[in-house]
Amino acid sequence: MYCAQVVQGEGFTIFLRKPVDDQIYLTVQTGGIPQRLDHLVTSIYQSIDDILQDAKACVVHERIFGSNTCQHSILESRNRSLSKCCGDTGSGLFTFIEGKPVWGEGLAGIQVLAVSPRTSTEKVQVIYEKGAAVGRIWRRHGNTFVMLQNLHGQLSNSPAEDSRTAEVGRMFERTERLLKQVHGDYRDVVRTWLYLSEILKWYPQFNEVRNSAYARFGIMPSTTDHEPVHRLTLPASTGIQAENPLGAACLMDVLAIVGQSRPPVDQMSNSRQKDAFRYRSAFSRGACIEHPDFREIQISGTAAIDEAGHSLYPGDFRKQVVRTFDNVEALLAQGAATLQDFCSGTAFIKRVGDSEEYGNILEELDLKSLPCVWVAADICRDDLLFEIDGIAAVAK
């Protein structure tokens, strides 16, 4: 079992998971409407700062889930708290997602991945595009990792007829260009996180654009049900409803491993779920990365979908949640992991009134300490009420 700690503050909880000494996952949960949002955010980031300073760690991925209406206050307090932090390597690089708290407005939570470079060759570096920070690159055990953040295809001078699908097409092409800048390409992508504005209005069209892009990149398998696929190359992925302060159709974060030296990566199927690409949604159910000293399992957005690709238990939140966790456990078992090895994740709840029931279910399943941010969001199908994604890790 990895190192697991909980830091409790007024109005928040930080779950700290360290599968190995130099890799840290931080998940911040908040609870209820604070008297002063700026005080809450300042306290959270001061605690994060202390943890990173103690570990001599640098941030390589940061996501903030909160209301767009509170973005300015949240970021102002964040920047003030981290102004001298060794972990703020990315020149203020983060992804802000409107993951609304289930109780209304404010801050829902924060996710941070940080690494502690052991040598000068493993130093975290920032990737720039036209002078703006867009990602980070770092080395570990001779492998080169790339995290791109806050990517979109919005143009500053977009014509009035510019469509969401045109934006998404540019976003994927932009990602390919940035990866080539660091001597990789889209075939090196292990994991994506996609946050779509008004997802239920255009998710099928989004999928067609992604399918087309992935076909050009050479990673799209046949969607024929009976045609076997010997090795999946599709990234693991989350695709979920989330507005963003930019007003972009979609924001994307990307994890890639580039270069000839690369740990074994298994893009996973799940025996309890039909492969998503079979119904033209281009992602794998998970990605298992075999680091030399630990196994990391990237869990795609998972819901109550069965072996035939059908949504289960329409209208029944409890049954959907239980089936979702069953699906996640089946995926984790392939990597000799369980839900107790969960390091960080996001729980998406469609109907905010179900959040109390979700808490009850977690307690019944002995998952009350699951390190997850809870947000209110539409799922990619109108009949789905719950989805969860995450990262699990098992030390070798």
C-alpha positions, -999 to +999 in steps of 0.1 A: +000+000+000+012+035-008+015+063+016-020+077+023-026+108+044-055+132+051-050+169+059-081+183+075-088+221+074-118+243+081-142+236+053-119+213+033-101+179+033-069+172+014-062+135+004-025+129-001-015+098-020+022+088-026+026+055-045+063+062-045+085+088-028+087+112-058+050+111-071+023+129-052-014+131-059-034+157-040-072+158-040-090+186-023-127+182-013-147+211+000-179+209+020-206+235+019-207+272+013-179+290+033-184+323+050-155+337+030-145+320-003-111+339-004-102+326+031-111+290+021-090+291-010-061+308+007-061+281+035-063+253+009-034+266-011-013+274+019-017+237+029-008+226-006+022+249-005+034+233+027+030+198+014+049+206-018+076+225+000+082+196+024+084+171-005+105+195-027+079+188-053+069+206-085+034+206-099+029+189-133-009+190-134-034+212-117-072+213-122-096+236-103-133+228-102-155+257-093-183+281-105-173+305-133-190+333-113-164+327-086-134+322-109-118+357-102-120+353-064-106+318-065-077+325-088-068+357-070-065+339-037-047+310-054-021+332-070-014+351-038-009+319-018+014+303-044+034+333-053+066+319-037+058+282-040+084+259-055+055+239-069+042+266-091+065+256-119+041+263-148+040+301-146+004+299-134-005+270-156-038+252-146-072+242-160-102+259-145-134+239-151-169+249-141-174+219-120-202+233-098-203+222-062-234+200-056-246+226-030-245+255-055-219+281-061-182+283-051-153+259-051-159+222-055-123+210-053-088+208-067-066+181-081-028+183-082-002+159-095+034+168-084+068+152-088+100+155-068+129+156-093+158+134-081+184+148-105+189+178-127+180+159-158+145+152-143+138+189-137+102+200-147+102+223-176+074+245-191+062+241-227+053+274-244+032+283-274+036+318-287+049+329-253+021+313-233+025+283-210+006+253-223+021+224-205+050+208-187+075+181-196+096+160-171+117+129-171+115+100-147+135+068-148+146+077-183+111+082-196+097+115-208+063+126-197+042+155-212+012+171-197-007+197-218-034+217-202-063+240-210-062+233-248-090+245-270-095+254-307-111+288-301-098+316-323-095+352-311-110+364-344-135+335-348-161+342-376-197+343-365-204+311-384-176+292-366-190+260-353-183+239-322-171+210-344-146+233-362-132+244-328-128+208-318-110+199-350-085+227-345-080+216-308-069+181-319-046+195-346-032+220-321-024+191-297-006+172-325+015+203-333+024+208-296+034+171-293+056+174-323+073+204-307+086+180-280+095+152-305+063+132-301+029+130-318-007+120-309+001+083-310+020+090-278-011+102-259-020+079-230-049+099-215-072+128-223-097+148-202-123+165-223-147+191-209-176+199-233-199+229-231-236+218-233-225+182-240-260+168-246-266+191-275-238+179-297-219+149-282-226+128-314-211+155-336-181+158-312-175+121-315-175+123-353-148+150-353-127+130-328-131+098-348-120+116-379-090+131-362-079+098-346-082+081-381-058+107-395-035+101-365-035+064-372-050+052-339-087+046-347-096+009-348-124-006-368-158-001-351-172-034-365-184-055-335-170-088-347-136-076-359-109-083-332-085-056-321-051-071-311-038-039-294-057-008-286-040+025-292-068+048-282-062+070-252-081+065-220-104+095-216-131+115-197-157+133-217-181+153-196-202+184-194-183+215-181-185+252-191-153+272-190-144+309-185-131+312-221-165+303-236-148+276-257-167+246-270-143+222-254-112+222-231-088+194-231-059+182-208-035+156-223-010+131-208+016+117-233+048+097-229+072+105-258+105+093-270+119+058-278+123+051-241+088+044-228+073+022-201+049-004-212+014+010-217-017-011-220-048+007-234-075-013-217-109-029-224-133-039-197-151-073-196-182-056-180-185-030-206-186-028-244-156-011-259-166+026-264-151+027-299-176+000-310-203+026-307-181+053-322-169+070-291-131+069-295-115+060-262-102+030-242-117+021-209-084+027-191-047+029-195-022+008-174+012+024-173+039+001-160+064+024-143+096+007-131+085+010-095+047+013-096+017+006-117-005+035-126-040+029-139-058+058-156-095+052-153-116+066-181-149+082-173-171+053-162-208+050-159-235+023-157-230+010-192-232-028-199-215-054-221-238-044-250-232-007-246-266+000-231-273+024-203-286+006-172-312+014-145-328+046-160-339+070-132-323+048-104-293+067-091-284+041-065-283+012-089-263+032-114-237+042-088-233+006-076-229-007-111-204+020-119-182+010-090-185-026-101-173-016-136-144+003-121-134-026-099-134-050-129-111-026-147-087-022-117-085-059-112-067-062-145-039-042-129-040-061-096-055-030-080-087-022-061-107+009-051-085+012-020-056+021-044-075+051-058-053+082-057-074+109-073-107+112-092-138+131-100-174+121-093-200+137-117-235+138-103-263+149-128-290+157-102-277+176-072-304+162-051-287+128-054-255+139-036-267+129-001-276+095-014-241+093-030-226+099+004-247+071+019-236+047-008-199+056-002-203+049+035-221+015+028-193+005+004-165+016+028-154+043+004-160+074+025-123+083+021-123+079-016-102+109-029-127+124-053-139+159-061-178+159-063-193+181-091-227+187-106-226+179-143-245+164-172-232+131-184-227+122-221-261+104-222-293+120-208-303+087-190-270+085-171-271+100-137-235+094-125-200+090-138-166+087-121-130+089-134-097+086-116-062+073-112-052+043-091-016+033-083+000+001-069+036+002-057+058-027-069 
